[in-house]
């Protein structure tokens, strides 16, 4: 039986991919597949939940039963090789692991310095950000759709416990035109119960960060750039991330103050919006 192992965001993603593959290419349940392969049923469950590192023979047997060839096996083996590492780096347009990490979290704490967090962006704001980053115009609609689709996690009846720390500089940085900013302020105001603003004159020496917590898995610290997504489960890094968020809790405006400040931005005259901040797109 494959030993149970502390899972990671990426191992859970790949395990879920195997489960989906079994369900779409066979009529077998997990127990049924285990019987056919001569495995203990818990082995299939652990692999499909990202809790066990399958051997090459395990993967060959599993994927062959799902009708996959050698090329598919080699690609999956390559991707699985580092699935249980404490630091996982992915290219920025691969959002499957990110979306799964968000959707399975019980608590999400977020901090953004220069832009509105992705889970709270309007479609127009997100598109303007992609243009500013030099993304090809024909790729932008799909990227924006993926970002908007991820926001469904905030509309669930059992959504994670969320706090979004947003530095006031992000509100002053103009993304797109005045209408884009006006709509973005209103969207933030609509979700003001989740927002804690960090005043513009407060320095927090950190780029954007996320901390996700889970019921039965280790927390994940996460950061991103235009080029990469970084998932971290190193205990020391998690502890440092908690320290940053403790600092943010001390310096951020409370919920009522944040709501009032957001209302000020949402109520600014259009001419002020046209002139505010640095233009990003």
Backbone bond lengths (Angstrom), bond angles and torsions (degrees), N, CA, C in turn:
res aa  C-N    CA-C-N  psi(-1)  N-CA   C-N-CA  omega(-1)  CA-C   N-CA-C  phi
1 X - - - 1.463 - - 1.513 109.47 -
2 X 1.341 118.04 133.37 1.464 121.63 178.97 1.523 109.10 -63.99
3 X 1.345 117.93 126.94 1.457 119.79 -177.30 1.517 111.81 -66.58
4 X 1.340 114.48 146.00 1.463 119.66 176.70 1.519 108.88 -71.74
5 X 1.339 116.92 139.50 1.456 123.80 -174.44 1.518 109.06 -134.81
6 X 1.340 118.52 146.00 1.470 117.77 174.66 1.524 110.38 -55.37
7 X 1.312 116.39 122.36 1.456 120.19 -175.35 1.520 110.97 -78.82
8 X 1.329 115.77 163.68 1.459 123.08 175.07 1.528 108.02 -126.06
9 X 1.327 115.85 170.23 1.466 119.19 177.15 1.524 110.67 -58.04
10 X 1.329 116.44 -39.86 1.464 119.80 -176.19 1.526 111.40 -75.54
11 X 1.350 118.00 -38.65 1.465 119.01 179.04 1.525 110.47 -65.32
12 X 1.344 117.16 -36.44 1.468 119.51 177.59 1.529 110.84 -68.10
13 X 1.326 116.02 -37.15 1.465 120.36 177.09 1.522 110.74 -62.57
14 X 1.331 116.96 -48.12 1.460 120.30 -178.66 1.526 111.46 -68.33
15 X 1.334 116.87 -36.62 1.455 119.51 175.71 1.515 111.27 -62.52
16 X 1.334 116.02 -40.95 1.455 120.00 177.78 1.524 110.93 -65.37
17 X 1.332 116.61 -33.90 1.465 119.80 176.68 1.526 110.55 -64.20
18 X 1.326 116.80 -39.74 1.464 119.69 176.69 1.530 110.89 -63.94
19 X 1.331 116.76 -42.29 1.466 119.67 179.37 1.528 110.48 -60.57
20 X 1.333 116.24 -46.01 1.463 119.97 179.20 1.527 110.97 -61.81
21 X 1.331 115.83 -38.12 1.460 120.05 178.57 1.529 110.18 -63.02
22 X 1.330 117.13 -45.52 1.474 120.28 178.19 1.529 111.24 -59.12
23 X 1.337 115.59 -43.14 1.460 119.41 -175.75 1.522 113.08 -71.50
24 X 1.331 117.10 -27.91 1.469 119.64 -177.12 1.522 113.49 -93.84
25 X 1.338 117.88 -20.04 1.469 119.36 -176.54 1.526 112.91 -110.33
26 X 1.322 117.56 -10.71 1.468 120.57 177.95 1.524 108.78 -135.89
27 X 1.317 114.98 170.91 1.469 120.07 174.26 1.525 110.50 -105.74
28 X 1.318 116.02 23.27 1.461 122.00 -174.39 1.519 112.17 -94.36
29 X 1.319 115.80 141.44 1.457 120.52 166.16 1.523 107.99 -78.72
30 X 1.317 117.00 172.85 1.459 119.87 175.80 1.517 111.18 -59.55
31 X 1.342 116.37 -41.74 1.458 120.28 178.99 1.525 110.36 -64.91
32 X 1.335 115.79 -40.57 1.452 119.34 179.83 1.522 112.52 -63.74
33 X 1.334 116.25 -40.42 1.465 119.69 177.66 1.520 110.25 -64.11
34 X 1.327 116.22 -41.81 1.469 119.76 179.16 1.523 110.83 -59.46
35 X 1.319 117.03 -42.47 1.461 120.71 179.11 1.524 110.62 -61.31
36 X 1.334 116.19 -44.76 1.463 119.37 -178.14 1.530 111.66 -66.11
37 X 1.329 116.69 -33.47 1.466 120.12 -178.26 1.527 112.19 -88.92
38 X 1.335 116.99 -7.67 1.459 119.43 -177.87 1.517 112.95 75.90
39 X 1.333 116.65 26.57 1.466 122.37 -178.79 1.523 110.52 -101.04
40 X 1.314 115.30 158.63 1.461 120.32 166.47 1.532 107.85 -68.23
41 X 1.331 120.18 135.87 1.475 120.66 -179.11 1.519 113.98 -55.63
42 X 1.325 117.02 -30.83 1.470 118.86 -179.88 1.526 111.68 -66.15
43 X 1.330 116.89 -23.64 1.468 120.15 179.06 1.522 110.48 -66.89
44 X 1.335 117.25 -45.07 1.460 120.34 176.55 1.518 110.13 -61.54
45 X 1.330 116.77 -45.01 1.464 120.46 -179.18 1.525 111.50 -60.39
46 X 1.330 117.42 -45.90 1.465 120.79 -179.07 1.525 111.81 -63.79
47 X 1.333 117.01 -40.87 1.466 120.34 179.43 1.525 110.02 -66.81
48 X 1.323 117.54 -44.44 1.466 120.82 -177.18 1.523 112.70 -71.97
49 X 1.322 117.97 -17.97 1.468 121.32 175.22 1.531 111.98 -99.19
50 X 1.325 117.14 7.87 1.460 120.63 177.58 1.505 114.17 71.35
51 X 1.341 117.20 19.95 1.460 120.80 -177.49 1.519 112.96 -96.49
52 X 1.311 117.16 -7.49 1.465 120.62 -177.56 1.513 109.74 -135.91
53 X 1.317 115.13 141.09 1.462 120.69 177.65 1.531 108.58 -91.16
54 X 1.320 118.58 107.38 1.464 119.45 -178.57 1.527 110.88 -71.01
55 X 1.322 115.47 146.81 1.464 119.79 173.86 1.524 108.92 -74.84
56 X 1.324 115.79 170.08 1.471 119.04 177.07 1.525 110.46 -60.35
57 X 1.328 116.59 -39.05 1.463 119.59 179.52 1.524 110.25 -65.23
58 X 1.353 116.53 -40.08 1.468 119.90 176.68 1.525 110.68 -57.40
59 X 1.342 115.98 -46.71 1.465 120.01 -178.29 1.526 111.52 -65.82
60 X 1.333 116.50 -40.97 1.467 119.55 178.02 1.533 109.92 -59.20
61 X 1.317 116.65 -47.66 1.459 120.37 -178.29 1.521 111.56 -63.78
62 X 1.328 116.34 -44.83 1.471 120.83 -178.47 1.523 110.61 -63.86
63 X 1.328 116.76 -51.09 1.466 120.72 -174.90 1.527 111.89 -70.41
64 X 1.331 117.36 -34.63 1.459 120.08 176.91 1.526 110.21 -63.16
65 X 1.333 116.35 -40.86 1.467 119.59 178.94 1.524 110.73 -65.07
66 X 1.338 116.62 -24.75 1.469 120.86 177.01 1.524 111.95 -89.84
67 X 1.334 117.46 7.48 1.452 121.47 174.55 1.514 115.28 82.05
68 X 1.332 118.10 18.83 1.457 120.89 -177.02 1.530 111.26 -94.33
69 X 1.352 114.72 151.80 1.459 120.09 -175.47 1.522 111.81 -97.51
70 X 1.326 115.61 -175.51 1.466 121.45 -175.84 1.522 112.15 -62.69
71 X 1.329 117.90 -40.49 1.467 120.38 -179.77 1.529 110.77 -61.64
72 X 1.322 116.67 -41.60 1.472 120.22 178.29 1.530 109.81 -63.38
73 X 1.330 116.15 -43.48 1.466 120.51 179.01 1.528 111.09 -59.93
74 X 1.338 117.43 -45.99 1.463 120.37 -177.78 1.527 111.00 -62.51
75 X 1.327 117.31 -39.94 1.467 120.73 178.76 1.525 110.69 -65.99
76 X 1.328 116.88 -44.27 1.463 119.60 -178.20 1.526 110.38 -67.85
77 X 1.325 116.64 -39.62 1.468 120.00 178.19 1.523 110.42 -60.77
78 X 1.334 116.61 -41.50 1.474 120.05 178.92 1.515 110.81 -61.84
79 X 1.324 116.82 -43.58 1.458 120.02 -178.89 1.530 111.88 -69.47
80 X 1.319 116.44 -33.43 1.466 120.04 -176.76 1.525 112.41 -78.53
81 X 1.338 117.15 -17.56 1.462 121.34 -171.76 1.530 112.23 -54.48
82 X 1.345 116.61 -40.49 1.470 120.30 -176.46 1.534 112.87 -108.64
83 X 1.331 116.05 19.77 1.465 119.43 -172.75 1.511 113.80 -63.52
84 X 1.333 118.29 -25.69 1.464 120.64 -175.89 1.533 112.61 -104.55
85 X 1.327 117.11 12.92 1.463 119.98 177.07 1.522 110.84 -69.84
86 X 1.342 116.85 153.23 1.469 120.76 -179.46 1.523 112.00 -76.13
87 X 1.334 117.29 -20.64 1.460 122.55 176.08 1.533 107.94 -121.85
88 X 1.326 116.97 119.17 1.455 122.06 178.06 1.528 108.30 -120.23
89 X 1.321 117.45 127.34 1.463 122.52 178.56 1.526 108.42 -116.03
90 X 1.337 115.76 129.09 1.460 121.02 178.46 1.524 109.25 -127.79
91 X 1.333 115.40 156.43 1.461 119.41 175.47 1.520 108.72 -67.98
92 X 1.328 115.92 153.22 1.459 120.54 -168.44 1.518 114.65 -69.42
93 X 1.341 118.47 -22.53 1.463 118.31 -178.93 1.529 112.71 -89.15
94 X 1.341 117.33 4.35 1.460 121.27 173.84 1.526 107.47 -95.09
95 X 1.337 117.26 99.15 1.464 119.86 -173.38 1.523 112.64 -106.73
96 X 1.325 118.37 4.15 1.465 119.68 -178.02 1.525 111.43 -63.67
97 X 1.352 117.58 -49.12 1.461 120.24 179.87 1.525 110.42 -62.66
98 X 1.331 116.56 -40.79 1.457 121.41 178.56 1.524 111.06 -60.38
99 X 1.326 116.88 -48.57 1.465 120.55 -178.23 1.525 111.24 -63.33
100 X 1.326 116.52 -39.11 1.459 119.03 -179.99 1.526 111.09 -69.15
101 X 1.342 116.77 -39.66 1.467 120.02 178.19 1.521 110.74 -61.16
102 X 1.334 116.96 -41.08 1.465 120.77 178.96 1.521 111.65 -68.28
103 X 1.326 116.76 -44.12 1.465 120.24 -172.03 1.519 112.73 -72.43
104 X 1.343 118.28 -20.51 1.459 121.03 -179.26 1.525 112.72 -101.75
105 X 1.321 117.97 -1.99 1.466 121.05 -179.54 1.524 111.11 -72.71
106 X 1.326 116.03 149.65 1.466 121.18 171.99 1.525 111.19 -95.97
107 X 1.340 116.85 -20.57 1.462 121.42 178.46 1.514 108.80 -148.31
108 X 1.334 116.59 136.43 1.462 121.67 177.47 1.525 108.81 -130.68
109 X 1.327 115.29 123.61 1.464 121.23 174.60 1.523 106.50 -115.73
110 X 1.323 116.63 130.88 1.465 121.33 -171.02 1.519 110.24 -130.14
111 X 1.330 116.14 146.84 1.466 120.73 173.44 1.514 109.10 -139.91
112 X 1.338 115.98 128.87 1.460 121.81 177.77 1.517 109.51 -131.53
113 X 1.319 115.02 139.58 1.460 120.31 -173.69 1.522 113.96 -102.76
114 X 1.323 118.58 -44.29 1.462 120.84 -171.83 1.519 114.51 -116.21
115 X 1.321 117.72 -10.11 1.467 120.60 178.01 1.525 109.53 -139.11
116 X 1.301 115.68 160.35 1.458 121.70 173.84 1.531 107.94 -67.65
117 X 1.342 119.02 139.55 1.466 119.91 -179.42 1.523 112.55 -60.67
118 X 1.325 115.68 146.61 1.458 121.10 -174.76 1.514 113.77 -55.59
119 X 1.339 117.81 -37.17 1.461 120.59 -178.11 1.525 112.88 -71.12
120 X 1.338 117.27 -6.92 1.460 120.01 179.79 1.523 112.22 -122.38
121 X 1.309 117.92 9.89 1.463 121.27 -179.02 1.522 111.93 -80.85
122 X 1.329 116.63 143.09 1.458 119.88 167.04 1.525 108.21 -74.03
123 X 1.324 115.82 161.48 1.465 119.93 179.31 1.525 110.98 -61.14
124 X 1.335 116.63 -38.68 1.466 120.84 -177.78 1.533 111.30 -68.95
125 X 1.317 116.25 -39.58 1.463 120.91 177.30 1.534 109.64 -63.89
126 X 1.333 116.77 -45.28 1.467 120.34 179.40 1.521 110.85 -61.01
127 X 1.329 117.24 -43.57 1.461 120.35 179.57 1.524 111.39 -61.51
128 X 1.338 116.56 -41.49 1.464 120.04 179.01 1.520 111.13 -64.16
129 X 1.320 117.06 -37.41 1.467 120.12 177.33 1.524 110.98 -64.40
130 X 1.314 117.17 -43.37 1.469 119.91 178.85 1.533 110.68 -62.77
131 X 1.327 117.22 -39.75 1.475 119.48 177.80 1.524 110.27 -63.24
132 X 1.334 116.41 -42.39 1.466 119.98 179.73 1.518 111.89 -63.08
133 X 1.351 116.20 -28.40 1.462 120.61 179.49 1.524 112.40 -83.99
134 X 1.330 117.38 -0.97 1.456 120.88 177.00 1.513 114.83 83.69
135 X 1.343 116.96 18.67 1.462 120.51 178.96 1.529 109.46 -71.82
136 X 1.325 116.49 138.19 1.465 121.23 179.59 1.525 110.55 -58.23
137 X 1.322 116.28 137.44 1.461 121.19 -173.41 1.536 112.07 -58.26
138 X 1.320 117.85 -35.71 1.467 119.08 -177.02 1.525 113.08 -71.95
139 X 1.332 117.35 -15.63 1.464 120.87 178.42 1.523 112.36 -90.35
140 X 1.321 116.84 -18.04 1.465 120.39 -171.66 1.526 113.49 -63.79
141 X 1.342 120.99 -44.75 1.474 119.02 -178.18 1.526 113.72 -55.77
142 X 1.328 117.62 -42.55 1.466 120.24 -179.54 1.523 111.36 -67.83
143 X 1.329 116.90 -39.08 1.463 120.21 178.80 1.523 111.16 -66.48
144 X 1.325 116.11 -40.67 1.469 119.83 178.49 1.526 110.10 -65.25
145 X 1.329 116.70 -42.89 1.465 120.18 179.18 1.518 111.01 -60.02
146 X 1.325 117.52 -41.79 1.460 120.41 178.73 1.527 110.61 -63.09
147 X 1.323 116.68 -40.12 1.463 119.89 179.77 1.519 111.17 -67.01
148 X 1.314 117.10 -43.31 1.466 120.86 178.78 1.531 110.45 -65.89
149 X 1.325 117.26 -40.00 1.460 120.48 179.16 1.532 111.36 -61.15
150 X 1.327 117.05 -36.52 1.474 119.63 179.05 1.524 111.63 -62.67
151 X 1.315 117.34 -25.70 1.463 120.75 -177.00 1.523 112.97 -68.59
152 X 1.329 117.13 -11.75 1.466 120.36 177.79 1.521 111.52 -58.56
153 X 1.339 117.49 -25.73 1.461 120.02 -179.86 1.526 111.41 -60.07
154 X 1.340 117.31 -28.49 1.458 120.70 -178.99 1.523 112.78 -81.26
155 X 1.332 117.09 -12.38 1.464 120.85 -179.15 1.526 112.96 -100.12
156 X 1.324 116.87 -1.98 1.457 119.93 179.81 1.527 111.58 -69.32
157 X 1.316 117.07 150.89 1.461 119.73 176.77 1.525 111.47 -67.40
158 X 1.344 115.76 -25.98 1.463 120.46 179.29 1.522 110.66 -112.32
159 X 1.325 116.54 39.65 1.465 120.05 -175.55 1.530 110.30 -60.70
160 X 1.334 116.85 156.93 1.462 119.92 176.46 1.529 111.21 -61.22
161 X 1.319 116.12 156.09 1.457 121.46 170.94 1.531 106.46 -69.83
162 X 1.342 118.27 117.93 1.468 121.80 -170.26 1.516 112.19 -122.56
163 X 1.324 115.41 141.55 1.460 123.02 167.56 1.524 107.22 -135.59
164 X 1.339 116.18 129.09 1.461 121.48 177.34 1.522 108.41 -113.85
165 X 1.338 116.61 105.65 1.455 120.92 172.51 1.528 107.21 -84.81
166 X 1.316 116.62 122.13 1.459 121.14 -178.69 1.513 108.87 -125.15
167 X 1.331 116.64 122.23 1.459 119.75 177.87 1.524 109.12 -69.90
168 X 1.321 115.78 141.39 1.457 119.69 -177.26 1.527 112.24 -61.23
169 X 1.315 116.90 -23.52 1.462 119.58 177.32 1.528 110.99 -59.55
170 X 1.340 116.71 -31.34 1.467 119.61 178.82 1.523 111.06 -65.12
171 X 1.331 117.14 -30.33 1.460 120.18 179.44 1.526 111.31 -77.73
172 X 1.323 116.52 -25.02 1.466 120.88 -178.53 1.529 112.44 -87.73
173 X 1.321 116.02 -16.81 1.471 120.49 179.57 1.522 108.23 -79.57
174 X 1.318 117.22 111.96 1.455 119.44 -176.99 1.524 110.95 -76.56
175 X 1.306 115.33 123.68 1.462 122.72 177.58 1.519 106.86 -114.99
176 X 1.325 117.37 119.23 1.452 119.59 -175.28 1.517 111.10 73.36
177 X 1.332 116.51 -152.65 1.467 119.51 -177.79 1.525 110.82 -98.34
178 X 1.319 116.13 -174.26 1.459 121.38 -175.33 1.527 111.54 -62.47
179 X 1.331 117.99 -36.51 1.466 120.20 -179.71 1.523 110.81 -65.69
180 X 1.336 116.30 -39.78 1.463 120.27 177.59 1.522 110.11 -59.71
181 X 1.340 116.77 -45.16 1.458 120.20 -179.10 1.525 111.38 -67.94
182 X 1.318 117.14 -39.97 1.462 120.24 179.87 1.526 110.43 -61.49
183 X 1.320 116.53 -45.40 1.465 120.03 179.81 1.528 110.89 -65.69
184 X 1.328 115.90 -35.79 1.466 119.19 179.96 1.529 111.13 -68.05
185 X 1.321 117.66 -41.74 1.463 120.05 176.50 1.522 110.89 -59.53
186 X 1.321 116.84 -42.10 1.462 120.35 -179.14 1.529 110.91 -65.14
187 X 1.323 116.98 -38.39 1.469 119.36 178.45 1.520 110.57 -65.08
188 X 1.325 117.28 -40.45 1.462 119.96 176.87 1.525 110.92 -64.33
189 X 1.315 116.56 -40.82 1.457 120.38 -179.92 1.526 110.69 -64.15
190 X 1.327 116.79 -35.78 1.456 121.47 178.71 1.528 111.15 -63.41
191 X 1.339 116.91 -30.20 1.470 122.12 -179.75 1.520 111.43 -109.57
192 X 1.319 116.33 29.80 1.471 120.92 -172.10 1.524 113.05 -62.53
193 X 1.333 118.24 -21.91 1.469 119.45 179.00 1.524 112.06 -66.37
194 X 1.340 117.40 -15.52 1.467 121.20 179.82 1.526 112.52 -100.51
195 X 1.335 117.58 -6.93 1.466 121.76 -169.47 1.524 111.49 -104.45
196 X 1.330 115.36 134.92 1.465 122.12 169.62 1.524 106.62 -125.35
197 X 1.321 116.90 115.02 1.462 120.97 -178.74 1.526 111.10 -83.11
198 X 1.326 115.13 139.94 1.465 121.96 172.96 1.518 106.66 -99.97
199 X 1.353 118.97 118.43 1.467 121.32 -175.13 1.524 112.43 -56.31
200 X 1.322 115.71 150.91 1.460 122.03 -174.72 1.521 112.46 -61.33
201 X 1.333 117.48 -29.13 1.462 119.43 -177.08 1.525 113.44 -88.72
202 X 1.329 117.73 6.50 1.467 121.86 178.83 1.520 109.20 -100.56
203 X 1.325 116.09 127.98 1.458 121.16 179.29 1.519 109.66 -97.38
204 X 1.313 116.08 121.65 1.468 122.08 171.25 1.518 105.88 -120.73
205 X 1.328 115.56 111.48 1.462 121.03 -170.34 1.523 110.52 -79.12
206 X 1.317 114.93 72.04 1.460 119.82 178.69 1.516 109.62 -157.88
207 X 1.310 115.82 144.16 1.462 120.17 170.69 1.522 108.03 -78.63
208 X 1.318 116.94 -176.90 1.451 120.17 179.98 1.518 112.16 -59.19
209 X 1.327 115.92 140.03 1.452 122.19 -178.03 1.521 110.47 -139.08
210 X 1.334 116.03 154.30 1.449 122.37 170.37 1.523 108.07 -131.65
211 X 1.324 115.71 147.65 1.457 121.05 170.52 1.517 107.08 -132.83
212 X 1.319 116.08 118.86 1.460 121.88 -179.88 1.516 109.01 -111.35
213 X 1.320 116.68 135.30 1.458 121.77 177.62 1.523 109.40 -117.61
214 X 1.355 115.17 152.00 1.458 121.65 -173.65 1.522 109.61 -134.36
215 X 1.335 114.80 156.54 1.451 119.09 -179.59 1.512 113.28 -66.20
216 X 1.344 117.83 -43.36 1.463 121.14 -174.24 1.523 113.12 -128.63
217 X 1.305 117.41 22.09 1.468 120.67 179.37 1.524 108.94 -138.21
218 X 1.328 115.21 162.12 1.459 119.87 179.59 1.524 111.19 -66.08
219 X 1.338 117.29 149.87 1.469 120.02 174.00 1.524 110.63 -61.71
220 X 1.319 114.87 159.07 1.468 121.54 177.59 1.518 108.42 -126.85
221 X 1.326 116.83 128.95 1.464 121.90 168.08 1.522 107.06 -95.82
222 X 1.323 116.14 142.31 1.461 120.38 -172.79 1.520 109.77 -141.70
223 X 1.317 115.73 140.89 1.461 120.92 171.90 1.514 107.92 -144.09
224 X 1.336 116.15 161.18 1.454 119.03 -178.01 1.519 110.94 -146.63
225 X 1.321 114.45 156.44 1.452 122.81 170.94 1.526 107.35 -129.33
226 X 1.322 116.93 -175.70 1.464 119.53 175.42 1.524 111.93 -64.71
227 X 1.337 116.82 -18.09 1.460 120.58 -174.45 1.520 114.25 -105.84
228 X 1.346 117.77 -31.23 1.461 119.27 -170.49 1.528 112.60 -140.60
229 X 1.338 114.27 156.82 1.453 124.11 166.10 1.529 106.98 -113.05
230 X 1.321 117.88 132.82 1.455 121.85 -178.89 1.529 109.26 -122.29
231 X 1.340 116.55 120.72 1.462 123.67 178.30 1.529 107.74 -109.06
232 X 1.331 117.14 128.34 1.468 120.96 -173.16 1.526 109.94 -128.55
233 X 1.342 116.53 131.17 1.457 121.40 174.07 1.522 111.83 -125.04
234 X 1.315 117.44 16.41 1.457 122.17 173.97 1.529 109.08 -66.59
235 X 1.323 117.71 129.56 1.465 121.19 -173.83 1.528 112.28 -61.77
236 X 1.326 117.32 -37.47 1.454 120.08 178.49 1.514 111.62 -65.19
237 X 1.344 116.83 -41.64 1.464 120.62 178.67 1.526 110.94 -65.71
238 X 1.326 117.08 -38.58 1.456 120.62 177.55 1.524 109.76 -62.34
239 X 1.328 117.18 -43.12 1.471 120.73 179.67 1.525 111.01 -62.75
240 X 1.333 117.63 -41.61 1.471 120.24 179.14 1.532 110.50 -66.41
241 X 1.331 116.20 -37.52 1.456 119.34 178.05 1.523 110.95 -63.79
242 X 1.328 116.89 -40.80 1.469 120.05 177.05 1.529 111.07 -61.73
243 X 1.324 116.96 -37.56 1.469 120.20 178.56 1.526 111.01 -63.12
244 X 1.335 116.85 -40.43 1.466 120.68 178.39 1.523 110.18 -62.57
245 X 1.324 116.87 -44.02 1.457 119.05 -179.63 1.531 112.06 -70.15
246 X 1.326 117.65 -30.70 1.466 119.33 173.22 1.523 110.53 -63.25
247 X 1.320 116.35 -40.04 1.462 121.50 176.85 1.535 110.18 -63.84
248 X 1.301 117.14 -43.60 1.464 120.90 179.30 1.528 111.35 -62.38
249 X 1.315 116.71 -39.70 1.451 119.66 178.75 1.523 111.29 -60.82
250 X 1.333 116.24 -33.26 1.466 120.93 -179.60 1.522 112.47 -72.56
251 X 1.329 117.89 -37.34 1.462 120.79 -170.45 1.521 113.57 -99.90
252 X 1.318 118.01 -16.38 1.465 120.17 -175.92 1.526 111.22 -74.97
253 X 1.328 115.29 154.58 1.455 120.41 172.26 1.525 109.29 -66.10
254 X 1.327 116.85 151.61 1.458 118.48 177.34 1.529 109.78 -76.17
255 X 1.324 116.99 -178.98 1.463 119.94 -173.96 1.524 111.79 -61.25
256 X 1.322 117.43 -45.31 1.460 120.24 -179.31 1.513 112.63 -65.19
257 X 1.327 116.68 -43.35 1.463 120.77 178.89 1.527 110.74 -64.93
258 X 1.339 116.50 -39.81 1.468 120.28 179.01 1.519 110.49 -64.26
259 X 1.333 117.01 -41.66 1.460 120.62 179.25 1.532 110.37 -62.08
260 X 1.332 116.65 -43.38 1.468 120.60 179.76 1.518 111.58 -63.41
261 X 1.349 116.21 -41.27 1.464 119.61 179.96 1.529 110.51 -66.71
262 X 1.331 116.51 -40.96 1.469 119.50 177.01 1.523 111.32 -62.20
263 X 1.329 116.65 -38.45 1.465 120.69 178.70 1.527 110.81 -63.44
264 X 1.338 117.01 -34.17 1.464 119.92 177.05 1.520 110.66 -64.01
265 X 1.326 116.43 -43.29 1.466 119.40 178.62 1.519 110.73 -66.34
266 X 1.337 117.12 -42.41 1.460 120.53 -178.55 1.521 112.03 -65.70
267 X 1.330 117.30 -25.57 1.460 120.68 -177.33 1.510 114.86 -97.25
268 X 1.343 117.03 7.07 1.468 118.95 -178.16 1.521 110.76 -70.41
269 X 1.333 117.25 143.50 1.474 120.55 177.50 1.524 111.15 -59.64
270 X 1.333 115.54 150.70 1.459 120.87 -177.58 1.526 112.77 -57.22
271 X 1.323 117.62 -37.02 1.472 119.00 -178.58 1.523 111.65 -65.13
272 X 1.341 117.09 -32.23 1.462 119.57 177.26 1.526 110.32 -70.08
273 X 1.329 116.51 -37.97 1.461 119.71 177.89 1.522 111.19 -63.49
274 X 1.322 116.70 -37.67 1.474 120.81 179.60 1.520 111.68 -63.45
275 X 1.346 116.65 -29.22 1.450 120.50 -173.58 1.532 113.41 -99.93
276 X 1.347 117.36 -7.52 1.462 118.82 -169.53 1.514 112.41 -81.97
277 X 1.353 114.79 145.09 1.454 122.13 168.75 1.502 115.25 61.71
278 X 1.346 113.32 -171.53 1.460 121.27 178.23 1.517 109.16 -90.54
279 X 1.300 116.87 135.93 1.461 121.96 -178.61 1.529 109.23 -81.59
280 X 1.344 116.42 121.77 1.448 121.25 -178.26 1.514 113.99 -100.61
281 X 1.305 117.92 -15.51 1.465 117.99 179.67 1.514 109.33 -159.74
